[in-house]
Amino acid sequence: MLSALLKPNYTSDQVNVKIKLPKQDHEMMKAYMAWAKFESESDLFQQALQYVFDTDKSFRRHQQELSMPEVYYKS
């Protein structure tokens, strides 16, 4: 049974972003993608960012201080 912290979630309306990773992180990312059944790096990064946005309470407070809309939060 798959119990990955991140799960594939296919979305539309995307923008292109270019990043660089250490080789060992890229290899670990590929292993995680295979294990959790991600089909694209984009989906993995989107899910990882969503996890950070959903769980980082300090960032939420920062957004509230700036009166930024909470458009990224699932919960």
Summary of the structure (lengths in Angstrom):
residues: 75
radius of gyration: 14.4
end to end distance: 25.1
largest distance: 42.0
contacts: 138
relative contact order: 0.16
helix: 51%
strand: 0%
